[in-house]
Amino acid sequence: MPPAQTAPPGSSSSILALRVYYEDTDAAGVVYYANYLRFCERARTEWLRELGIGQQALMASDGIAFVVRSVKADYLRAARLDDALEVITRISALRGASLLFEQDVQREGQLLFSAQVLVACIDQRRQKPTPIPTQLYSLFESLA
């Protein structure tokens, strides 16, 4: 399986390749349902990193963090031990203080899992929503 990869910076979507390991599965060798959300979290984080957005740096310099506010998930088919998967991530909506990601998990082009993940920008000190900084908003807007 090729190493994890993302689309080029500036692309409107990203693809993260990953392998299903034993630790990802239940006793029957099927991916445990919550692990699809972990795969999606990893894909969003890696895409942001590829775009030059380090979440630790945002917390340290701007005092902001991105947190999941809600998830709508559809489990369509099972992924299994040793499967090579791709997590496709795109921004489908952008608001002043939030982003809506659409994410699909596929195996050889077959859709296994689909999610809509609403992520909010918060002021870490106040633990309240805050507008996405202008520079980041512009970057996200170019990708939406």
C-alpha atoms as a printed R data frame, in Angstrom:
    type eleno elety resid chain resno       x       y      z
1   ATOM     1    CA   MET     A     1   0.000   0.000  0.000
2   ATOM     2    CA   PRO     A     2   1.355   3.476 -0.805
3   ATOM     3    CA   PRO     A     3   2.143   5.804  2.094
4   ATOM     4    CA   ALA     A     4  -0.469   8.245  3.333
5   ATOM     5    CA   GLN     A     5  -0.957  10.975  0.775
6   ATOM     6    CA   THR     A     6  -2.976  14.107  0.311
7   ATOM     7    CA   ALA     A     7  -3.963  16.129 -2.700
8   ATOM     8    CA   PRO     A     8  -1.672  19.018 -3.603
9   ATOM     9    CA   PRO     A     9  -1.947  22.177 -1.464
10  ATOM    10    CA   GLY     A    10  -4.797  24.302 -2.754
11  ATOM    11    CA   SER     A    11  -6.781  21.302 -3.958
12  ATOM    12    CA   SER     A    12 -10.466  21.340 -3.044
13  ATOM    13    CA   SER     A    13 -10.211  17.871 -1.511
14  ATOM    14    CA   SER     A    14  -7.714  15.597  0.132
15  ATOM    15    CA   ILE     A    15  -7.162  11.847  0.094
16  ATOM    16    CA   LEU     A    16  -5.559  10.015  2.993
17  ATOM    17    CA   ALA     A    17  -4.556   6.402  2.357
18  ATOM    18    CA   LEU     A    18  -4.518   4.064  5.333
19  ATOM    19    CA   ARG     A    19  -4.521   0.391  6.198
20  ATOM    20    CA   VAL     A    20  -6.905  -1.363  8.609
21  ATOM    21    CA   TYR     A    21  -4.929  -2.902 11.464
22  ATOM    22    CA   TYR     A    22  -5.986  -5.507 13.999
23  ATOM    23    CA   GLU     A    23  -6.377  -2.751 16.624
24  ATOM    24    CA   ASP     A    24  -9.046  -1.114 14.403
25  ATOM    25    CA   THR     A    25 -11.306  -4.175 14.367
26  ATOM    26    CA   ASP     A    26 -13.681  -6.081 16.583
27  ATOM    27    CA   ALA     A    27 -13.491  -9.813 17.285
28  ATOM    28    CA   ALA     A    28 -14.941 -10.588 13.840
29  ATOM    29    CA   GLY     A    29 -12.230  -8.618 12.008
30  ATOM    30    CA   VAL     A    30 -14.650  -5.812 11.076
31  ATOM    31    CA   VAL     A    31 -13.681  -2.170 11.667
32  ATOM    32    CA   TYR     A    32 -15.240  -1.009 14.933
33  ATOM    33    CA   TYR     A    33 -17.791   1.732 14.180
34  ATOM    34    CA   ALA     A    34 -16.075   4.489 16.197
35  ATOM    35    CA   ASN     A    35 -12.817   3.983 14.312
36  ATOM    36    CA   TYR     A    36 -14.312   5.458 11.145
37  ATOM    37    CA   LEU     A    37 -14.527   8.726 13.074
38  ATOM    38    CA   ARG     A    38 -10.866   8.354 14.079
39  ATOM    39    CA   PHE     A    39  -9.930   7.823 10.434
40  ATOM    40    CA   CYS     A    40 -11.846  10.996  9.512
41  ATOM    41    CA   GLU     A    41 -10.204  13.006 12.310
42  ATOM    42    CA   ARG     A    42  -6.782  11.883 11.108
43  ATOM    43    CA   ALA     A    43  -7.625  12.851  7.511
44  ATOM    44    CA   ARG     A    44  -8.815  16.360  8.488
45  ATOM    45    CA   THR     A    45  -5.734  16.917 10.650
46  ATOM    46    CA   GLU     A    46  -3.340  15.745  7.929
47  ATOM    47    CA   TRP     A    47  -5.015  17.943  5.304
48  ATOM    48    CA   LEU     A    48  -4.701  20.998  7.545
49  ATOM    49    CA   ARG     A    49  -1.056  20.100  8.173
50  ATOM    50    CA   GLU     A    50  -0.427  19.821  4.399
51  ATOM    51    CA   LEU     A    51  -1.990  23.284  4.023
52  ATOM    52    CA   GLY     A    52   0.484  24.660  6.579
53  ATOM    53    CA   ILE     A    53  -2.011  24.832  9.440
54  ATOM    54    CA   GLY     A    54  -0.562  23.349 12.614
55  ATOM    55    CA   GLN     A    55  -3.208  23.004 15.273
56  ATOM    56    CA   GLN     A    56  -0.671  23.301 18.115
57  ATOM    57    CA   ALA     A    57   0.656  26.506 16.550
58  ATOM    58    CA   LEU     A    58  -2.866  27.947 16.271
59  ATOM    59    CA   MET     A    59  -3.458  27.249 19.936
60  ATOM    60    CA   ALA     A    60  -0.138  28.807 20.947
61  ATOM    61    CA   SER     A    61  -0.160  31.864 18.673
62  ATOM    62    CA   ASP     A    62  -3.849  32.691 18.162
63  ATOM    63    CA   GLY     A    63  -5.419  31.011 21.184
64  ATOM    64    CA   ILE     A    64  -7.922  29.181 18.979
65  ATOM    65    CA   ALA     A    65  -8.779  25.560 18.395
66  ATOM    66    CA   PHE     A    66 -11.051  23.655 16.050
67  ATOM    67    CA   VAL     A    67 -13.464  21.287 17.795
68  ATOM    68    CA   VAL     A    68 -16.092  18.910 16.465
69  ATOM    69    CA   ARG     A    69 -19.575  20.245 17.177
70  ATOM    70    CA   SER     A    70 -21.639  17.576 15.436
71  ATOM    71    CA   VAL     A    71 -21.361  14.505 13.224
72  ATOM    72    CA   LYS     A    72 -23.840  12.852 10.894
73  ATOM    73    CA   ALA     A    73 -22.551   9.429  9.910
74  ATOM    74    CA   ASP     A    74 -23.763   6.740  7.506
75  ATOM    75    CA   TYR     A    75 -22.284   3.252  7.753
76  ATOM    76    CA   LEU     A    76 -22.850   1.610  4.379
77  ATOM    77    CA   ARG     A    77 -20.490  -1.374  4.154
78  ATOM    78    CA   ALA     A    78 -17.937  -2.967  6.459
79  ATOM    79    CA   ALA     A    79 -14.199  -2.443  6.216
80  ATOM    80    CA   ARG     A    80 -12.134  -5.418  7.353
81  ATOM    81    CA   LEU     A    81  -8.720  -6.302  8.681
82  ATOM    82    CA   ASP     A    82  -5.920  -5.483  6.184
83  ATOM    83    CA   ASP     A    83  -8.168  -3.435  3.861
84  ATOM    84    CA   ALA     A    84  -6.484  -0.507  2.103
85  ATOM    85    CA   LEU     A    85  -8.778   2.489  2.565
86  ATOM    86    CA   GLU     A    86  -8.930   6.053  1.324
87  ATOM    87    CA   VAL     A    87 -10.482   8.865  3.327
88  ATOM    88    CA   ILE     A    88 -11.625  11.654  1.019
89  ATOM    89    CA   THR     A    89 -12.135  15.016  2.713
90  ATOM    90    CA   ARG     A    90 -13.637  18.234  1.368
91  ATOM    91    CA   ILE     A    91 -15.111  21.424  2.779
92  ATOM    92    CA   SER     A    92 -18.780  21.719  1.834
93  ATOM    93    CA   ALA     A    93 -19.737  24.857  3.777
94  ATOM    94    CA   LEU     A    94 -17.943  27.701  5.486
95  ATOM    95    CA   ARG     A    95 -19.429  30.063  8.047
96  ATOM    96    CA   GLY     A    96 -17.894  32.769 10.186
97  ATOM    97    CA   ALA     A    97 -16.909  30.452 13.022
98  ATOM    98    CA   SER     A    98 -17.364  26.960 11.550
99  ATOM    99    CA   LEU     A    99 -16.607  24.598  8.680
100 ATOM   100    CA   LEU     A   100 -18.652  21.685  7.417
101 ATOM   101    CA   PHE     A   101 -16.537  18.808  6.147
102 ATOM   102    CA   GLU     A   102 -17.848  15.976  3.996
103 ATOM   103    CA   GLN     A   103 -15.799  12.823  4.352
104 ATOM   104    CA   ASP     A   104 -16.026   9.464  2.627
105 ATOM   105    CA   VAL     A   105 -14.169   6.267  3.429
106 ATOM   106    CA   GLN     A   106 -13.686   4.066  0.379
107 ATOM   107    CA   ARG     A   107 -12.127   0.721 -0.459
108 ATOM   108    CA   GLU     A   108 -11.128   0.360 -4.121
109 ATOM   109    CA   GLY     A   109 -13.647   3.046 -5.106
110 ATOM   110    CA   GLN     A   110 -16.509   1.478 -3.122
111 ATOM   111    CA   LEU     A   111 -18.132   3.808 -0.567
112 ATOM   112    CA   LEU     A   112 -18.103   2.268  2.915
113 ATOM   113    CA   PHE     A   113 -18.777   5.231  5.195
114 ATOM   114    CA   SER     A   114 -19.874   8.822  4.735
115 ATOM   115    CA   ALA     A   115 -19.939  11.648  7.278
116 ATOM   116    CA   GLN     A   116 -20.729  15.312  7.605
117 ATOM   117    CA   VAL     A   117 -18.599  16.831 10.357
118 ATOM   118    CA   LEU     A   118 -19.303  20.331 11.658
119 ATOM   119    CA   VAL     A   119 -16.162  21.827 13.167
120 ATOM   120    CA   ALA     A   120 -16.287  25.037 15.212
121 ATOM   121    CA   CYS     A   121 -13.512  27.531 15.847
122 ATOM   122    CA   ILE     A   122 -13.306  28.349 19.546
123 ATOM   123    CA   ASP     A   123 -11.412  30.811 21.726
124 ATOM   124    CA   GLN     A   124  -9.518  28.436 24.012
125 ATOM   125    CA   ARG     A   125  -9.454  30.802 26.952
126 ATOM   126    CA   ARG     A   126 -13.193  31.519 26.948
127 ATOM   127    CA   GLN     A   127 -14.239  28.122 25.518
128 ATOM   128    CA   LYS     A   128 -16.699  29.937 23.239
129 ATOM   129    CA   PRO     A   129 -17.076  30.160 19.454
130 ATOM   130    CA   THR     A   130 -14.947  32.799 17.783
131 ATOM   131    CA   PRO     A   131 -14.602  33.877 14.139
132 ATOM   132    CA   ILE     A   132 -12.103  31.962 12.039
133 ATOM   133    CA   PRO     A   133  -9.079  34.256 11.564
134 ATOM   134    CA   THR     A   134  -9.246  36.151  8.254
135 ATOM   135    CA   GLN     A   135  -6.197  34.484  6.676
136 ATOM   136    CA   LEU     A   136  -7.514  30.996  7.482
137 ATOM   137    CA   TYR     A   137 -11.020  31.903  6.377
138 ATOM   138    CA   SER     A   138  -9.666  33.033  2.989
139 ATOM   139    CA   LEU     A   139  -7.736  29.785  2.607
140 ATOM   140    CA   PHE     A   140 -10.791  27.684  3.509
141 ATOM   141    CA   GLU     A   141 -12.960  29.769  1.177
142 ATOM   142    CA   SER     A   142 -10.599  28.984 -1.715
143 ATOM   143    CA   LEU     A   143 -11.089  25.268 -0.974
144 ATOM   144    CA   ALA     A   144 -14.854  25.240 -0.450
